[in-house]
């Protein structure tokens, strides 16, 4: 029988829409104008989009003119991770070496690892260590070799700012430093990091980063590419047509979604430091109580800098699929990793890249907290997990804390 009270601990999959976002979207739904029209109604719609562009830009320290709205993080990543991307920061007469090689971390989200537009022979994975951090030495050596072998071409490096499964934060500034020495461009998928840690695109130094509204309390189906300088160009854009979004993404803009994105960005950025600290306390409580309950529980990436809201763990003898069902029946929603795998529970490619034992990976679970999470949610989860452990004949559990 299902529990009557639900505890939602799957914010990395999607975060519940914030009330202010829903209110703003309802208002936008009633705006009659097309943002490309020149009459008053069209100008009002355009003004709402431009306000949202400023709000999203502010969340990552960018210029509003360098924000391009898309249908989500997947489209944003597929667009920017394209062969032929070029940088013309030296002016219109500069020599634009085309990008012909993509180097992505082995632990990227599937929409980066498998969703880019490079041919198989032009994409390579950057290894990660046991905590999930990219191998900077490998990256330096590979880019050095590429620069010698292909002096008239350019590489594109993409490393996510934070992993969606483990929450491990990558050393992006160091990645950028290495890439710059070898003339490579750098992109970062910041979908999971936005709204959870402070982001400044200029401090990071990346050429572009990508975002998604529904990870920060906005609506599903809207995302953005954010450029640092506006100097990147791509001749073969996936969607061509009316020239919307500076020609990067044709099609009438999703006005309600974009407005919701803007309000979500504003709300997420307003109390970011305080909220991050609050979630870190709850995350640490969850992990401490897990280990007290089952001392052999392993927290993945626990020795690295992580997002304050994410706990990825496994207890020997516990299968993820069984645990998820039991937890759901007890009113607790979490996941076994990425939610973008057709609802299937499968071995995590992230944990595989980290060298985690396959048997342990089969029990990997992820609890991700957000703006709706409170201490009662942690209590409900611990109680439910204790019952799941007790129901497993191969486990000897300690009493719940």
C-alpha positions in Angstrom: 0.0 0.0 0.0 1.3 3.4 -0.9 2.2 5.9 1.8 0.0 9.0 2.0 2.9 11.4 2.5 5.4 11.7 -0.3 9.1 12.7 0.1 10.5 13.9 -3.3 14.3 13.5 -3.4 14.9 13.5 -7.2 15.5 17.1 -7.9 18.4 16.3 -10.2 15.9 14.6 -12.5 13.6 17.6 -12.4 12.7 20.2 -9.8 9.1 21.1 -8.9 8.0 24.3 -10.5 8.2 27.3 -8.2 4.9 29.1 -7.5 6.3 32.4 -8.8 7.2 30.6 -12.1 3.8 29.1 -12.5 2.2 32.5 -11.9 4.4 34.2 -14.5 3.8 31.5 -17.1 0.1 31.8 -16.7 0.3 35.5 -17.4 2.6 34.9 -20.4 0.1 32.3 -21.8 -2.4 35.1 -22.1 -0.1 37.4 -24.1 -1.5 37.3 -27.7 1.5 38.7 -29.6 4.2 36.9 -31.6 7.6 38.1 -30.4 8.6 38.8 -34.0 5.7 41.1 -34.7 6.2 44.8 -34.7 2.8 45.8 -33.3 2.2 46.6 -29.6 1.2 43.0 -28.7 4.3 41.7 -30.4 6.6 44.2 -28.7 5.1 43.2 -25.3 5.9 39.6 -26.0 9.4 40.5 -27.2 9.9 42.6 -24.0 9.0 39.6 -21.8 11.5 37.4 -23.6 14.3 40.0 -23.3 13.5 40.4 -19.6 13.9 36.6 -19.2 17.1 36.7 -21.2 18.5 39.2 -18.7 17.4 37.1 -15.7 19.0 33.9 -17.1 22.2 35.8 -18.0 22.5 37.2 -14.5 22.4 33.7 -13.0 25.7 32.9 -14.7 27.3 36.3 -15.0 26.8 36.7 -18.7 25.6 39.4 -21.0 22.0 39.1 -22.0 22.9 39.4 -25.7 24.9 36.2 -25.4 21.9 34.0 -24.2 20.2 31.8 -26.9 17.1 30.0 -25.9 16.4 26.4 -27.0 14.0 23.6 -26.3 16.1 22.3 -23.4 19.6 21.2 -22.4 19.7 18.4 -24.9 19.1 20.6 -27.9 21.5 23.3 -26.4 24.3 20.7 -26.1 23.7 19.1 -29.5 23.8 22.6 -31.2 27.0 23.8 -29.7 28.8 20.4 -29.9 28.9 20.5 -33.7 31.8 20.0 -36.2 32.7 23.2 -37.9 32.2 25.4 -34.8 34.6 28.4 -35.1 35.8 31.3 -33.1 36.2 34.7 -34.6 37.2 36.7 -31.6 40.0 38.3 -33.7 37.5 40.1 -35.9 35.7 39.4 -39.1 38.9 38.9 -41.1 40.4 36.4 -38.7 41.4 32.9 -39.8 38.8 30.5 -38.4 40.3 27.1 -37.8 37.4 24.6 -37.9 36.7 22.3 -35.0 37.3 18.7 -36.0 37.8 16.9 -32.7 35.6 16.6 -29.7 37.0 15.6 -26.3 34.4 14.9 -23.7 34.7 13.6 -20.2 33.8 9.9 -19.8 31.2 10.8 -17.2 29.2 13.2 -19.3 25.4 13.1 -19.4 24.2 10.9 -22.3 23.0 14.0 -24.2 26.7 15.1 -24.4 28.4 11.7 -24.6 26.0 10.3 -27.2 24.1 13.4 -28.3 26.8 15.5 -30.0 27.0 15.9 -33.8 30.6 14.6 -34.3 31.3 11.4 -36.3 32.4 8.5 -34.1 36.0 8.8 -35.2 36.2 12.5 -34.2 35.0 12.1 -30.6 37.1 10.8 -27.7 36.4 10.3 -24.0 38.6 12.0 -21.3 39.2 9.4 -18.5 38.1 10.2 -15.0 39.6 9.0 -11.7 37.9 7.1 -8.9 36.2 10.2 -7.6 35.0 11.1 -11.1 37.4 14.0 -11.7 38.8 14.4 -15.2 42.4 13.3 -15.9 44.0 16.7 -16.7 47.3 15.1 -17.6 45.6 12.9 -20.3 43.8 16.0 -21.6 47.1 18.0 -21.9 48.9 15.2 -23.7 46.0 14.5 -26.2 45.6 18.2 -27.1 49.4 18.6 -27.5 49.5 15.7 -29.9 46.5 17.0 -31.8 48.1 20.4 -32.2 51.1 18.8 -33.8 49.2 16.4 -36.0 46.5 18.9 -37.1 48.0 22.4 -36.9 45.3 23.9 -39.1 42.4 22.4 -37.1 40.9 22.9 -33.7 39.7 20.8 -30.8 36.6 21.3 -28.7 36.7 20.2 -25.1 33.5 19.6 -23.2 33.4 18.9 -19.4 30.3 19.3 -17.3 30.5 21.6 -14.4 28.9 19.1 -12.1 27.9 15.5 -12.6 24.2 14.7 -12.6 24.6 11.4 -10.8 27.4 12.0 -8.2 27.3 15.8 -7.9 31.1 15.9 -8.4 32.2 19.4 -9.4 34.9 19.4 -12.1 38.0 21.7 -12.1 36.8 23.7 -15.1 39.2 26.6 -14.7 42.1 24.1 -15.0 40.5 22.4 -18.0 40.2 25.9 -19.7 43.9 26.7 -18.9 45.1 23.5 -20.6 42.8 24.0 -23.6 43.9 27.5 -24.1 47.6 26.5 -24.3 46.7 24.3 -27.2 44.2 26.6 -28.9 41.1 24.5 -28.1 37.6 25.8 -27.4 35.8 24.8 -24.2 32.1 24.1 -23.5 30.6 23.1 -20.2 27.2 21.5 -19.5 26.2 23.5 -16.4 22.6 22.1 -16.3 23.1 20.4 -12.9 25.2 23.1 -11.4 23.1 26.1 -12.1 21.1 27.3 -9.1 23.1 25.1 -6.8 26.5 26.7 -6.8 27.6 30.2 -7.9 28.6 30.4 -11.6 30.3 33.1 -13.4 31.1 32.3 -17.1 33.9 34.9 -17.2 35.6 33.4 -14.1 35.3 29.9 -15.5 36.6 31.1 -18.9 34.6 28.7 -21.0 33.5 29.7 -24.5 30.0 28.5 -23.9 27.9 26.8 -21.3 24.4 25.2 -21.4 21.4 25.4 -19.0 18.0 23.8 -18.5 15.0 25.5 -16.9 13.4 22.5 -15.2 16.5 21.8 -13.1 16.1 25.1 -11.2 12.3 25.2 -10.6 11.3 26.3 -14.1 9.3 24.5 -16.7 10.3 21.5 -18.8 11.1 22.0 -22.5 13.2 25.2 -22.4 17.0 25.6 -22.1 19.8 27.9 -23.2 23.2 28.2 -24.7 25.2 31.0 -23.0 28.2 32.4 -24.8 31.0 34.2 -23.0 31.9 36.6 -25.8 29.5 36.1 -28.7 32.4 35.3 -31.0 31.5 31.6 -31.8 30.0 30.8 -35.2 28.4 27.7 -36.7 27.4 27.5 -40.3 25.4 24.3 -40.1 22.9 25.1 -37.4 20.4 22.3 -36.6 17.3 24.6 -37.0 17.2 27.2 -39.7 14.3 29.4 -40.6 13.1 32.8 -39.4 16.3 33.9 -37.8 15.1 33.9 -34.2 17.6 33.8 -31.4 20.4 35.5 -33.5 20.0 32.7 -36.1 21.2 30.0 -33.7 17.7 28.5 -33.2 14.9 29.3 -35.6 11.2 29.0 -34.7 8.8 31.1 -32.8 10.0 31.3 -29.2 8.3 29.4 -26.4 7.1 32.6 -24.7 5.6 31.0 -21.5 8.5 28.6 -21.1 11.1 31.3 -21.5 9.3 33.7 -19.1 9.2 30.8 -16.6 12.9 30.1 -17.1 13.7 33.7 -16.4 11.7 33.8 -13.2 13.2 30.5 -12.1 16.7 31.9 -12.7 15.9 35.0 -10.7 14.4 32.9 -7.8 17.3 30.5 -7.8 19.9 33.2 -7.8 18.2 35.3 -5.1 19.2 33.2 -2.1 21.7 30.9 -3.7 24.4 30.9 -1.0 21.9 30.4 1.9 20.1 27.7 0.0 23.3 25.9 -0.9 24.3 25.9 2.8 20.9 24.6 3.9 20.9 21.8 1.4 24.5 20.8 2.3 23.5 20.4 5.9 20.6 18.1 4.9 22.8 16.2 2.5 25.4 15.6 5.2 22.7 14.5 7.6 21.4 12.0 5.1 24.8 10.5 4.4 25.8 10.3 8.1 22.5 8.6 9.0 23.0 6.2 6.1 26.4 5.2 7.2 25.2 4.8 10.8 22.4 2.6 9.5 24.7 0.5 7.3 28.5 1.2 7.9 29.5 -0.5 4.7 27.5 2.0 2.6 29.7 3.7 0.0 29.2 7.4 -1.0 30.4 7.8 -4.6 32.6 10.9 -5.1 32.5 11.6 -1.4 36.1 12.7 -1.3 35.7 15.3 -4.1 34.0 18.7 -4.1 30.4 18.0 -4.8 27.1 19.9 -5.3 25.5 20.6 -1.9 22.3 18.7 -2.8 23.5 15.4 -4.2 24.2 12.1 -2.5 25.0 9.0 -4.7 25.5 5.8 -2.7 25.2 2.0 -2.5 25.0 -0.5 0.2 26.4 -4.0 -0.6 23.7 -6.6 -1.1 21.0 -4.0 -2.1 19.8 -3.9 -5.7 18.8 -0.5 -7.0 15.7 -1.7 -8.8 14.3 -3.5 -5.7 15.2 -0.6 -3.4 13.5 2.0 -5.7 10.2 0.0 -5.6 10.3 -0.4 -1.9 11.1 3.3 -1.3 8.4 4.4 -3.7 5.8 2.3 -1.9 7.0 3.9 1.3 6.4 7.4 -0.2 10.0 8.3 -1.1 11.0 9.2 -4.7 14.6 9.0 -5.7 16.5 7.5 -8.6 19.3 5.1 -9.6 21.1 7.8 -11.6 20.2 9.8 -14.7 16.4 10.0 -15.3 17.0 10.3 -19.1 17.3 6.5 -19.8 13.8 5.6 -20.8 12.8 4.8 -17.2 15.2 1.9 -17.1 17.5 0.9 -14.2 20.8 0.1 -15.8 24.5 0.1 -14.8 25.7 3.7 -14.6 28.3 4.6 -17.2 29.5 7.3 -14.8 30.3 4.7 -12.1 31.8 2.4 -14.7 34.1 5.3 -15.9 35.1 5.8 -12.2 36.1 2.1 -11.9 33.4 1.2 -9.4 32.9 -2.5 -9.0 30.0 -3.7 -11.2 28.3 -5.5 -8.3 28.4 -2.3 -6.2 27.1 -0.3 -9.2 24.0 -2.5 -9.3 22.9 -1.0 -6.0 23.7 2.7 -6.8 21.0 5.2 -5.7 20.9 8.9 -5.9 19.1 11.2 -3.5 19.0 14.8 -4.8 17.6 17.6 -2.7 16.0 20.9 -3.7 13.9 23.9 -2.7 11.0 21.8 -1.4 13.3 19.5 0.7 13.1 19.7 4.5 14.4 17.5 7.4 11.1 15.5 7.5 12.0 14.3 4.0 15.3 12.9 5.3 13.6 11.3 8.2 11.1 9.5 5.9 13.8 8.4 3.6 16.0 6.9 6.4 13.0 5.1 7.9 12.1 3.7 4.5 15.7 2.6 3.7 16.0 0.9 7.1 12.9 -1.2 6.2 14.4 -2.0 2.8 17.6 -3.2 4.5 15.7 -5.2 7.0 13.7 -6.9 4.3 16.9 -8.1 2.6 17.8 -11.6 3.9 21.5 -11.0 3.2 21.7 -7.9 5.4 22.2 -7.5 9.1 21.1 -4.0 9.9 21.6 -1.8 12.8 18.7 0.0 14.4 17.8 3.2 12.6 19.3 6.3 14.1 
